[in-house]
Amino acid sequence: MKKGIGKLLFTLLKILMFLTGILFIVYFWNMDQKLMEWAYRRVNQIFDRKKEDIRF
């Protein structure tokens, strides 16, 4: 029984360490802002092609 709990805790620790490493890499290379910049460009391309239908 103790081996099963130990194995489960070790697996959980490995997963948490992996996720922490991935988040550090994203933070270190500023990948979140690069992704948002890419998304904004794509959205602007889509909406810039639409006809304007706002009349004042």
GUDREN-375861 format. One record per residue (C-alpha): x, y, z. Coordinates in steps of 0.5 Angstrom, whole numbers, plus 2048, in hexadecimal, padded with zeros to 3 digits. Layout:
<sites>
site X X | Y Y | Z Z
...
</sites>
This chain:
<sites>
site X 800 | Y 800 | Z 800
site X 806 | Y 805 | Z 802
site X 809 | Y 803 | Z 7FB
site X 803 | Y 805 | Z 7F7
site X 802 | Y 80C | Z 7FB
site X 809 | Y 80D | Z 7FA
site X 809 | Y 80C | Z 7F3
site X 803 | Y 810 | Z 7F2
site X 806 | Y 816 | Z 7F6
site X 80D | Y 815 | Z 7F2
site X 809 | Y 815 | Z 7EB
site X 805 | Y 81C | Z 7EE
site X 80B | Y 81F | Z 7EF
site X 80E | Y 81D | Z 7E8
site X 808 | Y 820 | Z 7E5
site X 808 | Y 827 | Z 7E9
site X 810 | Y 828 | Z 7E8
site X 80F | Y 827 | Z 7E0
site X 809 | Y 82C | Z 7E0
site X 80D | Y 831 | Z 7E4
site X 813 | Y 830 | Z 7DF
site X 80E | Y 831 | Z 7DA
site X 80B | Y 837 | Z 7DD
site X 812 | Y 83A | Z 7DE
site X 814 | Y 839 | Z 7D7
site X 80E | Y 83D | Z 7D5
site X 810 | Y 842 | Z 7DA
site X 817 | Y 843 | Z 7D8
site X 816 | Y 844 | Z 7D1
site X 810 | Y 848 | Z 7D1
site X 80C | Y 843 | Z 7CD
site X 805 | Y 845 | Z 7D0
site X 806 | Y 84C | Z 7CD
site X 809 | Y 849 | Z 7C6
site X 803 | Y 845 | Z 7C6
site X 7FE | Y 84B | Z 7C7
site X 802 | Y 84F | Z 7C2
site X 800 | Y 84A | Z 7BD
site X 7F9 | Y 849 | Z 7BF
site X 7F8 | Y 850 | Z 7BE
site X 7FB | Y 851 | Z 7B7
site X 7F6 | Y 84B | Z 7B5
site X 7F0 | Y 84E | Z 7B8
site X 7F2 | Y 855 | Z 7B5
site X 7F3 | Y 852 | Z 7AE
site X 7EC | Y 84E | Z 7AF
site X 7E8 | Y 855 | Z 7B1
site X 7EC | Y 85A | Z 7AC
site X 7E9 | Y 856 | Z 7A6
site X 7E2 | Y 857 | Z 7A8
site X 7DE | Y 85C | Z 7A6
site X 7DC | Y 862 | Z 7AB
site X 7D5 | Y 862 | Z 7AC
site X 7D5 | Y 867 | Z 7B2
site X 7D1 | Y 86E | Z 7B0
site X 7D1 | Y 874 | Z 7B4
</sites>
